[in-house]
Amino acid sequence: MRTMRTEERSQLAEPPNDAGAARRRRPRPRDDRRAAWLFLIPALAGFVIFYGYPTVRGIWYSLTDYNLLSDPTFVGGDNYAQIVRDPQFWHSLGVTGYYVVINIGSQLLLGLLLAALMHRLTRSVALRAMLLLPWLVPNVTVGLLWIWLLDADLGFVNHLLKALGLGTVGFFVSPDWAMPTIGLVNTWAYTGYTALLLYAGMLQIPPHLYESAALDGAGELRMFRSVTLPMLRPVLALVLVVSLIGSFQIFDTVAVAAGGRGASSAIRVIYYFIYQQAFQYFHMGYASAAALLLALILGVLTVVQLRLLRASRSDLA
């Protein structure tokens, strides 16, 4: 009996031969890393060709004296030292900051208002398509359209002001009106896109939060302040970062407003300053150094924004 029990225990402890053979025949997990790299190669090649190589070349040019007509001459950090002492660079940066405040402030407020109205009142696809239409129009076309509308002599807006007895305004000519006008023109062009991004974020907010707030007697403004804004923080961080980088890259509307005469100091943003240094004065090394300093400034501002808004932590989780 003892021998039989020992044999039974050994049979229970050892798996059958067919099970062991099945485990040995089980295929190993498929390694798809090679296929993944094959799919990534076109994107990586495009990144290296169109971003990596120009960046390295721009860093090299920023350390040289280069005018497109002769070979680059290495000058070390002289371009950077000259930029730090250049009042025009800092003035252009200040003008750009002024534009950024106008553009981001107006875009964010109007975008939040439109997104909240769509989220709480209507979810019409036709309305969303209409909001996106100005964003789809090229910036040069937007600039030309508003130059015609705001022209001091022939523009519809100034004719309307004359009819009201208010007199004409040189929107793109006056030093006081030029930059606010450009900021509001781009606000008109990009607010719809910003509103759709914020609207998409609002759709991710659980509806039961609004139901609970309504049961507690909260009105729409209280729900927007206590529910929508806190839950929308990650999307707001994305919108602010994208808007900040895009606002610092303003160029085409300023170039159209300048009309080939050269931008005045009131609207000479940093991108236009870099363009002038590179393609009007042929100071390619100096322009490259200014562009790299601008990239560094944008990187620092982006990191600060993400840290302050705690964008890596979502309240939707």
ROVEXTI-117964 format. One line per 2 residues: number of its first residue (from 1); their letters; for each residue y, z, x of N, C-alpha, C, O, CB. Coordinates in steps of 0.02 Angstrom, whole numbers. Each point is the difference from the previous one (the first is absolute). Glycine has a CB too. Example, Ala and Ser with C-alpha at 12.3 -4.5 7.8 and 13.67 -1.06 7.14 Angstrom:
REM ROVEXTI-117964
1) AS) -284,390,660,59,0,-45,60,0,45,-1,33,52,-58,29,-147  112,-98,77,59,3,42,55,37,-39,55,8,25,-87,-116,34;
REM end
This chain:
REM ROVEXTI-117964
1) MR) -60,0,41,60,0,-41,62,0,43,48,-36,-14,-110,96,-75  62,-18,142,58,3,44,13,-68,32,57,-21,7,-79,143,15;
3) TM) -32,-156,-3,7,-66,32,28,-51,-49,42,-41,19,-137,67,56  73,-22,-138,25,-48,-50,75,12,-13,38,-48,-6,-153,42,-46;
5) RT) 136,71,47,71,14,-12,43,-24,59,56,-25,-9,-88,124,-62  4,-91,131,38,-24,59,9,-75,-3,54,-26,16,-100,121,52;
7) EE) -6,-131,-88,5,-73,-4,50,-21,-54,37,-48,8,-157,38,32  119,48,-99,48,-16,-53,72,9,23,43,-42,-13,-128,77,-72;
9) RS) 98,22,122,67,12,24,22,-55,49,58,-22,-2,-75,145,-13  -27,-144,58,17,-53,47,14,-65,-35,42,-39,22,-112,94,63;
11) QL) 34,-68,-140,13,-62,-37,68,2,-35,35,-50,-4,-159,36,-13  142,76,-8,64,6,-32,58,-5,50,52,-28,-15,-106,98,-73;
13) AE) 43,-42,148,53,0,51,13,-69,28,57,-17,15,-87,133,13  -22,-156,-20,8,-66,30,7,-52,-55,-42,-2,-46,-25,37,146;
15) PP) 116,-77,-97,8,-52,-51,-56,-51,5,-29,-9,54,154,26,-53  -138,-50,-54,-52,-52,3,19,-55,50,59,-10,15,-90,34,-134;
17) ND) -17,-57,141,12,-52,50,42,-57,-28,41,-29,35,-149,58,20  98,-45,-120,39,-55,-28,74,18,-6,43,-44,8,-145,7,-71;
19) AG) 118,102,49,71,20,-2,31,-4,69,56,-24,6,-80,100,-102  -11,-54,147,26,-5,68,10,-72,21,49,-16,33,-106,123,-5;
21) AA) 11,-149,-47,8,-71,16,60,-30,-36,35,-43,28,-158,35,-10  134,31,-81,58,-26,-37,65,20,33,48,-39,4,-114,43,-109;
23) RR) 68,59,130,60,22,35,11,-40,64,57,-17,17,-72,131,-65  -40,-130,82,7,-39,61,23,-71,-15,34,-32,41,-123,102,13;
25) RR) 69,-96,-112,20,-69,-18,70,-4,-30,26,-55,-10,-146,29,-8  152,85,1,66,0,-31,51,-31,47,5,21,58,-35,81,-124;
27) PR) 69,-152,43,48,-34,46,57,47,19,21,43,-39,-49,-153,-13  53,101,111,57,39,23,64,-22,-36,4,-56,-24,-59,71,136;
29) PR) 104,30,-117,64,-20,-31,31,-60,35,1,-4,61,17,122,-96  7,-163,-5,27,-63,27,66,13,35,44,34,-28,-102,-100,-63;
31) DD) 65,41,150,62,7,38,45,-60,-14,-13,-56,22,-46,123,69  114,-54,-129,46,-54,-20,62,-3,44,48,-34,-17,-89,45,-99;
33) RR) 40,25,172,60,1,41,17,-69,29,58,-19,5,-83,137,22  -26,-155,-8,12,-66,28,32,-46,-52,47,-37,15,-145,51,63;
35) AA) 72,-12,-140,29,-41,-53,71,22,-15,44,-42,-13,-159,24,-35  127,84,49,68,24,-13,49,-25,52,55,-21,-16,-103,122,-38;
37) WL) 28,-100,118,44,-25,53,13,-75,-8,55,-23,15,-99,112,61  -6,-126,-100,10,-72,-10,54,-12,-54,40,-46,7,-160,25,27;
39) FL) 119,62,-87,51,-7,-52,68,23,24,51,-25,-23,-140,40,-63  91,33,132,63,27,24,33,-44,53,60,4,11,-103,109,-36;
41) IP) 4,-155,58,27,-40,55,60,-43,-21,50,1,36,-165,-3,14  113,-35,-107,60,-39,-18,62,43,-10,55,-18,23,-130,-63,-77;
43) AL) 67,139,21,59,43,-10,24,29,66,61,4,12,-102,24,-127  -5,-7,158,20,27,65,34,-54,42,49,14,35,-143,69,-40;
45) AG) 67,-144,2,31,-54,39,71,-14,-25,46,-10,41,-159,-40,-21  122,49,-86,67,-10,-27,47,57,20,59,-13,14,-109,-49,-109;
47) FV) 25,124,95,42,56,19,21,-5,73,59,11,17,-116,60,-103  10,-88,129,16,-5,72,49,-57,13,47,7,39,-160,39,-12;
49) IF) 102,-104,-61,42,-59,13,70,10,-27,50,-16,33,-152,-56,-37  107,98,-58,65,2,-34,36,67,5,59,5,-14,-104,-89,-64;
51) YG) 10,137,100,32,66,5,-7,29,70,49,20,31,-72,-1,-152  -39,-16,146,-11,32,65,35,-36,57,37,31,38,-145,8,-81;
53) YP) 96,-105,50,30,-38,54,76,-2,-4,33,11,51,-137,-80,-46  134,55,-64,74,3,-3,29,68,16,54,5,30,-60,-93,-115;
55) TV) -30,142,67,25,67,16,1,12,75,49,24,27,-94,18,-136  -10,-60,143,-2,8,72,53,-43,34,33,22,47,-156,4,-54;
57) RG) 130,-88,-18,51,-45,30,70,27,-13,44,-6,43,-122,-92,-59  90,126,-43,65,29,-15,16,59,45,57,9,21,-69,-47,-139;
59) IW) -38,80,132,10,56,46,19,-25,69,44,28,33,-127,42,-98  49,-123,87,16,-29,66,71,-28,1,37,11,47,-159,-37,-29;
61) YS) 140,-12,-71,67,-29,-3,54,55,-1,55,-10,26,-102,-90,-86  33,157,29,49,53,-4,16,30,68,51,34,8,-91,-10,-123;
63) LT) -2,-37,164,11,25,67,28,-54,46,2,8,61,-95,73,-77  115,-137,-14,24,-57,41,68,-23,-24,23,18,-54,-142,-53,76;
65) DY) 150,-6,19,61,-37,-19,-22,-72,-13,-16,-37,47,94,112,23  -80,-95,-134,-30,-63,-19,46,-34,-51,21,30,-49,-138,13,70;
67) NL) 134,-108,-7,46,-36,-44,-29,-65,-26,37,-43,-24,56,94,86  -159,-61,-58,-36,-60,-23,11,-60,45,-38,-49,-6,49,92,-109;
69) LS) 38,-43,159,14,-58,41,-26,9,72,-3,-48,37,104,26,-108  -118,83,89,-26,13,67,-57,50,-5,-11,30,-53,125,-53,105;
71) DP) -148,33,3,-56,46,0,25,72,-8,54,17,24,-120,-96,49  26,121,-106,20,70,-8,7,35,68,-40,-11,45,-17,14,-157;
73) TF) 107,39,118,12,40,60,-9,73,-17,33,26,-45,47,-112,91  -124,120,-11,-14,70,-15,60,44,16,27,-2,56,-149,-18,-32;
75) VG) 143,60,-74,57,45,10,-18,72,-17,44,44,2,33,-139,-27  -139,108,8,-21,69,-15,30,24,-66,-3,-35,-50,-7,57,172;
77) GD) 38,37,-122,27,30,-61,74,-13,-10,31,36,-39,-116,50,51  113,-136,22,72,-14,-7,19,-18,-72,53,20,-24,-51,-58,144;
79) NY) -45,-1,-153,16,-20,-69,4,61,-46,44,5,-42,-101,-115,61  11,157,-10,0,60,-42,61,43,15,31,27,-46,-156,-29,43;
81) AQ) 143,8,66,60,38,18,63,-32,-30,45,36,-21,-101,2,127  58,-105,-106,58,-34,-28,4,9,-76,54,6,-28,-60,-89,122;
83) IV) -52,83,-127,-1,8,-72,26,70,-19,38,6,-48,-135,-86,39  76,130,45,22,68,-15,76,6,4,30,39,-37,-139,5,82;
85) RD) 140,-84,-2,73,2,8,36,-52,-42,61,-4,2,-79,46,113  -19,-81,-154,29,-55,-38,24,25,-69,-43,17,-42,-31,-100,103;
87) PQ) 138,85,-74,24,24,-66,-20,-46,-57,-8,22,-57,103,32,115  -102,-120,-44,-19,-47,-53,-71,14,-25,-13,-6,-60,90,-79,110;
89) FW) -122,103,-5,-68,17,-21,0,59,-47,-31,-2,-53,-13,-42,162  80,98,-91,1,59,-42,38,-12,-65,-17,28,-52,11,42,155;
91) HS) 57,-113,-101,35,-17,-61,-46,-38,-47,-2,14,-60,111,-18,122  -147,-44,-36,-47,-38,-41,-54,46,-28,-21,-8,-57,42,-94,126;
93) LG) -43,151,-30,-49,47,-24,29,43,-56,-34,16,-49,-20,-14,163  118,17,-107,33,38,-53,8,-40,-64,-10,27,-55,69,38,143;
95) VT) -40,-129,-81,6,-43,-59,-67,-8,-34,-5,1,-61,100,-63,116  -148,56,-16,-67,-6,-28,-19,65,-37,-30,-3,-54,-3,-77,145;
97) GY) 49,137,-61,-13,64,-34,36,5,-66,-28,25,-49,10,27,160  80,-75,-113,39,0,-62,-34,-43,-53,-5,19,-58,111,-2,124;
99) YV) -130,-76,-45,-35,-44,-46,-66,32,-24,-17,-5,-58,68,-94,115  -87,132,-11,-63,32,-18,10,53,-53,-40,5,-48,-3,-27,163;
101) VI) 95,62,-108,14,53,-50,14,-31,-69,-27,23,-50,73,51,141  -5,-127,-92,16,-33,-64,-62,-31,-30,-15,9,-59,132,-31,98;
103) NI) -154,-15,2,-57,-39,-25,-57,45,-23,-25,-8,-56,58,-84,133  -53,140,-35,-56,43,-18,18,46,-58,-40,10,-45,-1,-15,164;
105) GS) 102,33,-117,20,45,-54,0,-35,-68,-28,27,-48,97,36,130  -38,-121,-86,3,-36,-64,-68,-26,-21,-18,4,-58,136,-36,83;
107) QL) -156,6,23,-67,-25,-17,-45,55,-26,-35,-10,-49,48,-77,136  -12,144,-54,-45,54,-19,18,28,-69,-44,12,-41,28,16,162;
109) LL) 81,-17,-133,20,27,-65,-16,-49,-57,-29,20,-51,120,45,108  -73,-129,-49,-14,-49,-52,-75,-12,-7,-25,-8,-56,136,-45,78;
111) GL) -147,51,35,-72,-10,-3,-36,57,-36,-45,-13,-40,52,-51,146  14,126,-93,-30,57,-35,15,-3,-74,-44,14,-41,55,55,145;
113) LL) 50,-87,-122,19,-5,-71,-42,-53,-35,-27,12,-54,143,26,82  -121,-98,2,-38,-54,-32,-74,17,-3,-33,-14,-51,117,-68,92;
115) AA) -111,111,12,-71,17,0,-16,53,-52,-51,-4,-35,46,-24,156  49,78,-128,-11,53,-50,4,-29,-71,-39,19,-43,86,67,123;
117) LM) 1,-131,-91,5,-31,-67,-62,-41,-16,-25,2,-56,149,-4,68  -148,-36,37,-61,-39,-12,-60,45,-12,-43,-14,-42,89,-78,113;
119) HR) -50,147,-34,-58,44,-4,-1,38,-66,-54,11,-29,55,0,153  58,11,-148,1,42,-59,13,-38,-65,-18,24,-54,57,67,127;
121) LT) -9,-151,-68,19,-36,-61,-40,-64,-11,-26,-12,-54,139,60,67  -118,-90,38,-33,-64,-8,-37,-19,63,22,17,55,65,-52,-138;
123) RS) -142,-1,75,-37,-25,57,-9,-76,-5,-54,-27,12,-6,138,-2  114,-143,-29,-1,-72,-12,-9,-38,66,35,12,49,39,4,-150;
125) VA) -121,-62,101,-12,-42,59,59,-48,9,19,-15,57,-144,24,-73  153,-34,-39,57,-46,5,60,35,33,35,-31,40,-75,-30,-143;
127) LR) 51,124,86,56,36,30,-11,9,75,47,-6,40,-28,66,-148  -81,-45,128,-14,7,72,10,-66,36,25,0,57,-108,91,-83;
129) AM) 64,-146,-5,10,-66,31,75,-15,9,20,-27,51,-128,-14,-102  149,59,1,72,-11,4,31,42,56,45,-23,35,-42,-3,-158;
131) LL) -27,88,131,26,43,53,-16,-28,69,38,10,47,-49,88,-123  -46,-132,82,-21,-24,65,32,-67,19,-1,-18,59,-106,78,-77;
133) LP) 135,-95,-30,27,-67,14,54,0,55,-3,-43,44,-22,14,-162  75,74,117,51,-2,54,-30,11,69,25,-28,49,58,69,-130;
135) WL) -137,-1,86,-32,12,65,-33,-63,26,-7,-8,61,-12,127,-93  -2,-164,-12,-34,-61,21,49,-54,23,-21,-49,32,-70,76,-112;
137) VP) 155,-19,65,50,-50,21,16,11,74,11,57,19,37,-64,-137  -45,-45,159,18,9,71,68,32,8,46,-10,-40,-114,-89,68;
139) NV) 75,139,25,62,38,10,61,-45,9,55,17,-22,-123,73,73  59,-147,-19,57,-46,9,23,-26,-68,61,-5,-12,-104,-29,126;
141) TV) -3,19,-158,18,-23,-67,36,55,-39,49,-13,-35,-148,-65,36  74,140,6,34,56,-32,71,7,25,47,10,-39,-158,49,26;
143) GL) 120,-64,80,67,6,28,47,-55,-25,57,15,-18,-108,37,118  27,-115,-102,42,-55,-24,16,8,-74,56,-14,-20,-107,-61,105;
145) LW) 3,98,-124,12,10,-71,56,50,-12,45,-12,-41,-165,-15,18  118,83,58,50,52,-11,67,-18,32,52,24,-23,-144,60,17;
147) IW) 92,-124,59,63,-23,28,37,-43,-51,61,5,-7,-110,-3,124  12,-45,-153,31,-41,-52,24,43,-58,55,-11,-27,-128,-86,60;
149) LL) 33,146,-53,20,42,-56,60,44,16,41,14,-43,-160,-14,6  125,22,101,52,47,19,58,-33,38,43,35,27,-130,53,-22;
151) DA) 88,-154,-3,54,-35,35,68,19,-30,8,6,-60,-87,-102,87  128,105,18,66,23,-23,36,-52,-43,41,19,-43,-33,49,146;
153) DL) -23,-133,-94,35,-52,-37,-42,-29,-57,25,-10,-55,37,-17,158  -126,14,-90,-42,-35,-49,-54,44,-31,-35,-23,-45,57,-80,108;
155) GF) -30,164,-39,-55,42,-23,8,25,-71,56,15,-22,-72,18,140  -40,-29,-153,1,24,-70,25,72,-5,38,16,-46,-133,-94,20;
157) VN) 75,120,73,19,71,-3,76,7,6,30,39,-37,-141,-6,87  141,-69,-3,73,5,7,37,-30,-58,54,23,-18,-68,-26,141;
159) HL) -14,-50,-154,31,-27,-61,-2,52,-56,48,6,-39,-82,-122,72  -21,154,-36,-5,53,-50,50,56,15,31,26,-46,-153,-53,30;
161) LK) 130,44,79,50,51,18,70,-22,-16,41,40,-23,-116,-1,113  90,-104,-79,66,-26,-18,12,5,-75,54,18,-23,-59,-96,121;
163) AL) -47,61,-136,7,3,-73,13,71,-24,33,10,-51,-109,-109,42  51,148,45,11,69,-18,64,28,29,17,58,-11,-139,-44,5;
165) GL) 158,-56,45,63,21,29,-7,45,60,46,39,16,1,-50,-127  -103,7,146,-13,44,58,14,-34,66,0,34,52,-85,25,-120;
167) GT) 97,-124,69,13,-34,64,-66,-18,35,-53,25,-18,162,36,28  -104,-103,40,-59,-23,36,-16,47,58,43,36,25,-18,-155,-58;
169) VG) -88,117,54,-24,41,56,-38,-45,48,-44,-38,-21,37,142,-52  23,-100,137,-38,-38,50,-62,40,21,1,34,51,105,-90,-9;
171) FF) -158,50,-81,-59,44,9,-31,-8,69,-17,50,32,-3,-58,-154  13,-54,146,-32,-11,65,50,-6,57,-19,-8,58,-74,-49,-118;
173) VS) 158,60,44,52,-9,50,34,66,17,16,13,58,1,-129,-98  -7,157,-9,35,64,10,-42,47,43,-60,9,-14,118,-23,-96;
175) PD) -29,45,162,-38,47,41,-27,60,-40,-51,29,18,121,-64,79  -35,53,-151,-21,57,-40,-56,-18,-48,-42,42,-17,156,5,27;
177) WA) -116,-109,-33,-48,-21,-50,-60,-37,28,-52,-4,-33,146,-1,-46  -89,-22,140,-52,-46,25,-68,34,5,-49,-26,-28,137,-35,90;
179) MP) -93,117,-27,-65,31,9,-29,30,-64,-59,-9,-13,92,33,129  8,12,-158,-28,21,-65,-24,-58,-42,-50,6,-36,125,91,40;
181) TI) -41,-154,-1,-21,-58,-39,-67,-25,25,-45,-15,-41,164,-16,20  -127,25,86,-64,-23,28,-56,49,-18,-56,-21,-16,117,-37,111;
183) GL) -46,123,-92,-50,50,-18,-22,-6,-73,-59,4,-15,107,71,101  0,-86,-131,-17,-5,-71,-35,-66,-15,-42,-3,-45,140,76,18;
185) VN) -81,-126,63,-35,-64,-10,-74,7,18,-44,-23,-37,150,-39,62  -120,94,31,-70,11,19,-34,52,-45,-61,-3,-9,91,-28,127;
187) TW) 8,77,-145,-28,46,-50,-24,-39,-61,-54,13,-26,130,79,66  -35,-140,-63,-20,-42,-56,-65,-39,17,-42,-8,-44,163,-2,9;
189) AY) -127,-12,97,-58,-41,18,-64,41,7,-54,-25,-15,132,-52,73  -73,139,-35,-60,38,18,-16,58,-46,-53,31,7,76,-63,109;
191) TG) 20,49,-163,-14,57,-43,-62,-10,-43,-38,47,-10,160,-24,7  -134,-84,-20,-60,-12,-41,-64,13,38,-47,30,-27,112,-115,-35;
193) YT) -67,64,124,-60,13,42,-9,75,11,-55,25,-4,70,-137,60  41,147,-41,-4,72,10,-23,35,-64,-41,46,3,132,-53,82;
195) AL) -65,-15,-142,-20,30,-64,-74,-10,-14,-33,46,-26,149,-66,-17  -143,-38,60,-72,-12,-12,-43,44,46,-52,24,-22,79,-141,-12;
197) LL) -6,128,96,-37,46,43,-1,71,-28,-52,32,-2,83,-103,101  27,94,-122,4,67,-29,-38,3,-66,-32,51,-15,143,-34,70;
199) YA) -109,-70,-94,-37,-2,-63,-75,4,13,-36,35,-37,128,-102,-15  -116,32,103,-71,4,17,-20,70,20,-55,23,-16,58,-142,53;
201) GM) 42,154,-1,-15,70,17,-1,45,-61,-41,46,-4,93,-66,114  -7,7,-158,1,41,-61,-64,-9,-42,-21,47,-34,145,-55,34;
203) LQ) -153,-51,3,-62,-12,-38,-58,43,26,-48,11,-36,88,-127,12  -35,139,86,-53,41,29,5,74,-19,-45,39,14,40,-119,80;
205) IP) 60,99,-126,10,71,-20,-44,14,-61,4,-38,-48,115,39,94  -160,51,-45,-43,15,-58,41,11,-63,48,39,2,-133,11,76;
207) PH) 67,-83,-133,39,8,-62,-1,71,-28,47,20,-34,-73,-138,9  -27,157,40,-4,67,-30,56,45,26,17,50,-32,-141,-64,21;
209) LY) 153,-2,70,56,40,24,61,-7,-45,34,49,-14,-78,-63,131  57,-47,-140,55,-11,-47,-15,33,-67,45,28,-32,-16,-136,90;
211) ES) -92,105,-80,-18,31,-64,9,75,3,26,31,-47,-108,-123,26  62,123,77,8,72,8,74,19,1,21,49,-30,-130,-43,92;
213) AA) 148,-45,-26,72,14,4,33,-8,-69,44,40,-18,-43,-79,138  -22,-12,-158,29,-9,-67,-19,58,-46,41,21,-41,-46,-145,56;
215) LD) -56,149,-9,-20,58,-41,40,62,18,11,43,-43,-126,-91,35  137,53,70,41,57,21,73,-9,-18,41,43,15,-120,-24,78;
217) GA) 95,-75,-126,69,-11,-23,45,-36,49,60,-1,-10,-75,102,-56  -13,-131,119,41,-36,49,22,-67,-28,-39,-36,-31,-22,93,125;
219) GE) 124,-74,-82,26,-65,-19,-15,-52,54,-32,14,50,122,42,-117  -66,-116,55,-13,-55,47,31,13,68,-32,-12,51,27,-68,-147;
221) LR) 67,105,97,32,14,65,-36,54,38,-9,-4,61,119,-30,-110  -132,87,13,-36,54,33,-68,-25,27,-20,19,54,78,66,-129;
223) MF) -92,-126,36,-64,-27,23,9,-46,61,-41,0,46,-3,8,-163  99,-46,116,13,-44,57,13,41,63,-24,-17,54,71,-70,-131;
225) RS) -9,141,70,17,41,58,-59,44,23,-9,9,61,127,-8,-101  -158,24,-6,-52,49,17,-69,-31,9,-43,29,32,109,55,-93;
227) VT) -77,-144,32,-66,-31,3,3,-65,40,-37,-9,48,6,61,-158  74,-98,88,0,-66,30,20,0,74,-36,-27,42,63,-19,-155;
229) LP) 30,76,129,24,-2,69,-47,35,49,-14,-29,53,129,26,-99  -141,63,31,-46,31,49,-64,-41,10,-25,-5,56,71,116,-89;
231) ML) -73,-139,-22,-62,-38,6,11,-69,32,-47,-32,24,4,92,-124  106,-82,100,16,-67,26,19,2,74,18,-52,28,20,20,-143;
233) RP) -40,90,147,25,7,68,-31,-50,50,37,-29,39,-17,148,-65  -86,-129,28,-27,-48,49,26,-71,-10,14,-36,48,-116,106,-42;
235) VL) 109,-91,-70,25,-67,-14,74,-4,19,23,-51,26,-107,36,-119  122,68,79,70,2,20,8,-6,75,46,-33,25,-21,103,-125;
237) AL) -70,-37,137,3,-5,73,-12,-72,22,35,-24,44,-76,142,-34  -8,-151,-40,-13,-71,16,61,-43,-15,20,-41,41,-142,58,-64;
239) VL) 152,-8,-36,57,-40,-20,59,12,47,35,-48,19,-74,51,-138  51,59,137,56,16,44,-9,-31,70,47,-27,28,-29,133,-92;
241) VV) -79,-102,90,-13,-28,67,8,-76,-1,32,-28,43,-110,124,-17  48,-128,-76,5,-73,-5,73,-21,-11,23,-49,30,-140,43,-77;
243) SL) 152,42,4,71,-17,-13,43,11,62,46,-38,14,-62,69,-134  1,23,157,40,14,61,-9,-56,51,49,-26,27,-61,149,-47;
245) IG) -50,-142,33,-12,-53,50,30,-66,-24,31,-36,39,-137,93,-2  96,-73,-102,28,-62,-26,76,-1,1,31,-52,12,-131,41,-84;
247) SF) 131,69,59,73,2,-1,29,-9,70,52,-31,8,-57,107,-107  -28,-49,150,24,-10,68,-8,-72,23,31,-21,48,-61,140,-23;
249) QI) -12,-158,-60,-11,-69,18,45,-49,-38,-12,-60,1,-106,91,25  169,-5,-60,45,-44,-37,34,-49,47,29,19,51,-10,72,-136;
251) FD) -24,-155,68,32,-51,41,24,-60,-41,58,-20,5,-131,56,90  27,-64,-136,15,-64,-32,58,5,-49,41,-46,-4,-160,16,17;
253) TV) 124,85,-51,56,6,-47,66,5,38,51,-28,-21,-126,84,-62  74,-20,140,61,5,41,18,-69,29,58,-18,2,-87,138,26;
255) AV) -22,-157,-4,13,-66,28,29,-48,-52,45,-39,15,-138,57,67  67,-14,-144,27,-42,-53,71,21,-18,43,-42,-11,-160,24,-34;
257) AA) 129,83,42,67,25,-16,50,-19,54,58,-13,-15,-109,107,-48  29,-97,126,44,-20,55,19,-73,-5,53,-20,24,-105,107,48;
259) GG) 9,-128,-103,16,-71,-11,8,-40,63,39,-48,1,15,83,-103  -89,-17,156,5,-37,63,61,18,41,8,-27,55,-68,-63,-110;
261) RG) 103,134,30,60,19,37,-13,57,48,42,15,43,27,-54,-139  -127,71,90,-13,60,39,18,61,-42,53,4,-30,-31,-65,137;
263) AS) -67,109,-108,10,58,-43,57,43,27,6,9,61,-128,-10,-92  163,27,-14,54,45,20,-31,67,20,-59,13,-13,141,-71,-65;
265) SA) -41,100,107,-26,65,23,-22,44,-58,-41,45,9,117,-53,89  -50,-5,-158,-18,41,-58,-71,-13,-24,-30,43,-31,149,-44,-2;
267) IR) -147,-58,48,-68,-16,-23,-46,-20,58,-55,-26,-11,104,-11,-99  -27,49,173,-43,-19,57,-53,53,9,10,50,34,86,-112,22;
269) VI) -154,52,-88,-55,47,4,-36,-10,66,15,-47,38,-28,47,-164  -35,44,141,-32,0,65,-41,-64,12,-2,-25,56,-2,150,-61;
271) YY) -28,-151,-47,-38,-62,9,46,-58,16,-17,-43,41,-71,85,-120  147,-44,47,48,-53,15,27,7,71,12,-50,34,18,42,-156;
273) FI) -19,70,143,22,12,69,-52,-26,50,18,-32,49,45,134,-88  -127,-89,27,-53,-24,45,-3,-76,-1,-8,-32,52,-59,137,-72;
275) YQ) 75,-135,-40,0,-73,-5,57,-30,40,-10,-49,35,-41,58,-149  111,20,109,57,-26,37,-12,4,76,14,-47,36,61,80,-131;
277) QA) -100,24,117,-12,8,72,-51,-50,25,6,-25,56,22,146,-66  -79,-137,-30,-53,-43,23,17,-74,-6,-10,-38,47,-70,125,-80;
279) FQ) 107,-108,-25,6,-72,-14,71,-26,-1,10,-61,-7,-113,72,-57  153,32,70,68,-24,7,26,11,71,33,-43,29,-13,67,-149;
281) YF) -36,34,149,22,15,68,-55,-9,52,13,5,60,68,75,-109  -143,-93,25,-57,-12,44,-14,58,48,-20,-10,57,45,-112,-63;
283) HM) -15,182,-18,-19,61,38,-68,23,-25,-6,51,-35,129,-17,52  -175,-72,1,-66,13,-27,-28,68,22,-31,35,-40,11,-158,38;
285) GY) 32,141,65,-24,65,24,35,57,-35,-32,50,-19,7,-102,128  90,45,-119,39,52,-34,-22,6,-73,-7,56,-26,104,-78,103;
287) AS) -108,-35,-110,-23,1,-70,-69,30,-6,-14,37,-48,84,-138,26  -114,87,70,-67,30,-1,3,76,7,-37,35,-34,-10,-141,82;
289) AA) 90,130,-5,8,72,8,27,32,-64,-23,54,-19,43,-70,142  27,-17,-156,26,27,-63,-53,1,-54,-4,47,-40,117,-90,71;
291) AL) -155,-10,-33,-53,-3,-49,-52,56,11,-24,30,-48,41,-154,39  -33,137,72,-48,54,15,28,68,-17,-36,44,-24,-13,-115,114;
293) LL) 113,81,-77,32,64,-19,0,8,-76,-11,55,-26,83,-60,129  -61,-49,-139,-2,3,-73,-71,17,-24,-7,40,-46,101,-124,40;
295) AL) -145,54,36,-69,16,-18,-15,74,13,-34,32,-40,0,-150,65  59,144,30,-10,71,16,34,45,-52,-28,49,-22,19,-78,144;
297) IL) 71,11,-141,36,39,-51,-37,-1,-66,-6,51,-33,114,-78,90  -133,-32,-77,-37,-5,-63,-64,41,3,-19,31,-50,67,-145,32;
299) GV) -82,113,75,-61,40,7,14,74,-9,-38,36,-33,-8,-123,108  99,111,-43,18,71,-6,18,17,-72,-22,52,-26,62,-52,145;
301) LT) 1,-41,-151,19,13,-70,-60,-1,-46,-3,40,-47,115,-90,70  -159,5,-12,-60,-4,-41,-42,63,6,-23,28,-50,23,-151,62;
303) VV) -10,146,50,-39,62,11,33,59,-33,-33,42,-30,-10,-89,137  110,52,-100,36,56,-31,-7,-2,-75,-12,52,-32,93,-53,127;
305) QL) -75,-58,-124,-7,-7,-73,-70,22,-23,-6,39,-47,89,-133,48  -134,71,33,-69,16,-20,-13,75,7,-36,29,-41,-1,-144,76;
307) RL) 64,146,17,-9,71,9,37,40,-54,-28,46,-29,16,-64,153  74,-1,-138,39,38,-50,-30,-7,-69,1,48,-39,101,-65,108;
309) LR) -127,-42,-86,-28,-12,-66,-74,18,-6,-29,-4,-53,112,-86,40  -113,111,70,-71,18,1,-42,-55,-33,-39,13,-46,69,110,43;
311) AS) -20,-184,27,-31,-58,-33,-76,-1,7,-33,-32,-41,137,-30,63  -132,98,28,-72,-1,9,-36,44,-50,-61,-3,-5,79,-19,125;
313) RS) 19,64,-158,-30,44,-49,20,-22,-69,59,-2,-17,-59,98,99  -49,-111,-123,13,-25,-67,-10,54,-51,-49,37,3,15,-151,33;
315) DL) 80,120,-83,-7,48,-55,-46,-27,-54,-18,37,-46,132,6,71  -134,-106,-20,-45,-29,-49,-73,20,11,-42,-9,-44,120,-86,33;
317) A) -93,124,70,-69,18,15,-20,62,-42,-56,24,5,67,-72,112;
REM end
